[in-house]
Amino acid sequence: MKNDAAHQASIPTELSILAVLGIADGMDAEYLRIRGLQYASLSQGTHARIAVQGIAGIAAGSLLLGTIPIAAIAAWLILLGFSLCYLARIDRNPPAGPALSFADVPVRW
């Protein structure tokens, strides 16, 4: 019971719906804290997300069977599988260090 109360105390209370969905770019402490909580719980749903996206990929491929060559659909499904495995690996072991943006990369003329 104490663990639930501590978890509830760490959840931000005043945050817009757009900030929770990641649409609004809020850079205040509440926004950064909700992003941290979301990324911390990201690995809990990895297997379900991979399964659902894999099934959706197979369904999309089966819908396109008559219009796109089978080799192209197979290649797309293979790439989808590799990308899902790569994202699952990142979910389990996120990269260390600060994330870089284009502003951090020096431009050479």
N, C-alpha and C positions, 0 to 999 in steps of 0.2 A: 504494500500500500504506500509506503514512503517513497519507493522508487517511482510510482506513478505521479505522486505529487511533485517530486523533483523534476521529472520530465515535463510536466505541465508548466512549471515555473520557468523553464528555459525556452518555451515556445513564445514567440512574439505575439502580442495581443492586438496591436494596431498596425495592420498591414493591408493594403488594398488588394483586391482580387487580381488585378493586372500584375502586381509585384509577385504574388504567389505563383502565378502561371509563368512568370519569367518574361512577360511582354514589356512591362515598364522597367526602365533603367533607374532604379533607386539605388543610390550609393550611400545611404545612411546606415547606421549600425543595425537597425532592424532588418533591412534588406540583406545585408551581408550575413546576418545570423540565420535567417531563414534559408539562404543558399547553403550555408554550412550544414544545417540540419538535413536538408534535402540530399546533399552529396554524401553525408554520413550514412543515410539509410538507403542509398542507391543499390548497394550490393545485395540487399535482402531480396529483391525481386528479379535478380538476374536470370535465373532459370525460367521463370514464368515469362519474362519479356522475350527471351530467345525463342521459347516454344511458340508464343503467339505470333511473333514476327516471322518465324519460319513457316508456320501454317498459312499466314497471310501471303507470303511469297509464293508458296506452292499453289494457293488458290488463284493468285493473280497470273501465275504462269499457265495454269490450266485454262483460264479465261482467254488467254492470248494464243492458244495453240493453233487456231485456224488462220490467224493473221500474220504471225511472226514465225520464222523458221525455228524448228526445234533446237537446232544448235545454238541459236542466239538465246533462247529461253534457258537452255541448260547452262550456258556460260553465265548468264545473269544470276541464276540460282546458285551456282558455285561461288560467284563473287559475293552474293548475299550471305552464304554460309561462312565464308572467310571473314567477312566484315563482322558478322555476329560473334564469331569466336574471338576476334580481336577486341571487340567491345566488352565481351565477358571477361577477358583477361585484364582489361583496364579497370573494369568495375571491381575486380578482386584486388588488384594492386595498382592504385592510382599513382601517376608519376609524381615524384617528389620535387619540391621546389616551386617557385612562383611561375605562373603561366605567363608566356610572352605574348605580346600583341604586336601588330605591325609598327606601332610607334616605337617599340623597343629595338627594332632591327635597324642597324645603321644603313643609310643609303649611300652607295658609291656611284658617282657619276663619271 
